[in-house]
Amino acid sequence: MSKPISKNKIKLFAGSRIYQLRQREHLTQADLAQILEISPSYMNQIERDHRTIPHHLLQKLCEHFTLSPAWFNNTHETHTLQAVRETMADPVFKNTTPFAFVKMADAVRNNPELCEAFLTLYKAYTLEREISDKRQNPSPPIEPYDIVGNWVQQHGNYFHTLDEAAERFYEKLNLDESTLTLALMTHIQKQHNLTIVFDPTLEEHGLIWRVEHQKRRILLPLNRPPESLLFHLAQIIGQMDYNRLITTILRSEGPKENNAKTLARIYLNNYFAGALLLPYKRFLKVAEHTRYDIDCIRRHFGVSFEQVCHRLSTMQRPRLEGIPFYFLKVDIAGNILKSFSANRFSKARFGGPCPLWNVFRAFATPGQIQVQISQTTDHATYLNIARTVSREGLTYASKPRQVAIVLGCSIADSHKTVYASGLNLKDHHLVVPIGPGCRACERDQCSHRSFPASGRILDMRNDTRGVIPYQSTLSKKNTNFS
């Protein structure tokens, strides 16, 4: 039985999620209307986002289909709104009226296709501007990464058929008499007649593994950690045994642009590898038993800290949902290397992440977990866990990349984790306000602000001086827009 849902907290448009639910359960609008005991016309209005879902209907949906209320949150709408806000922070829109900034949420809700077209146009504009500025040495297009990122986000970072295929493969392995590493090696050798050879020079050529079909062998690096070797073996199995399934997914619902399609294939192959090493039901059971203690989970499965965090961000199987986490990987310069989210959190698109985020504090304490309660500008509060995951250098001359990851969940789910132990989750003084980057952040009084928010009017007062040397408003005359 689902927990009662607060009337005051639930007010959402979830037409797209209800449509997905109907498709999954093979129901018509009339069928679902009958289950909810409402008229088909009312059901149609809810699915078309002409009306929000009343709390009693949301409760009935959760109980009937064994879902959590979080499943119906339209995270795609939230991420689109964040993208529009940050796009509008570009100085090119400096003459836009303040009224437009206030009405962005309505635009995203009522005209999602138009907003997506606007974002696509802006991406094309920024790419052309970048190439124009660097005619002699143009940077490679980055748009395919955005396309794949948006595609993964639309799927909630969960691919059901691929996830189940990896789980079935794991369950067929005979692990009573062998370790997982040996079992995967044995499968490759027997199923594909390939010999595994460890090559100490492989990494010198910038490779982590190579299949040499003519010589009937696979080259693997010699000095990689055991968890990395496991992942490489799982990648190879995914590429050789499940290439047809990945191709089917890409053809039916994948990106259409060629470069994006290639990147999406790499992503799905990595997704399969993670799902193989950490099979869904077994992983969820251990995660819940340990209260999502990442160190306990990684020791249980013999994998890395990062692999566990990445898998936690994918646990959205219908009727078996784990906590919805977001996952980001950041280097010491603030570049976002990976970004996946199963909740409302949306990464900064321009200007770099907020310096108040605990992912940057993690670089000062390598290998130690930093816990933080934060609140974003859309008033969502998260519990964040951050830690560095850098590799040690193999030689004195090597320069390993310094990176850190942050895993975050809604404060409403934080009590299920070991990381909330000892924290007073109701103490607002513990909450750290973080923003999407200064250009789009609305917090004018932040002492960490680097420059003014776009779309604001600056007021340089001679008789006062605040935390920052200027004040800004949406409008000098009137900031109350309906």
Summary of the structure (lengths in Angstrom):
residues: 482
radius of gyration: 24.3
end to end distance: 39.8
largest distance: 80.6
contacts: 1416
relative contact order: 0.09
helix: 46%
strand: 12%
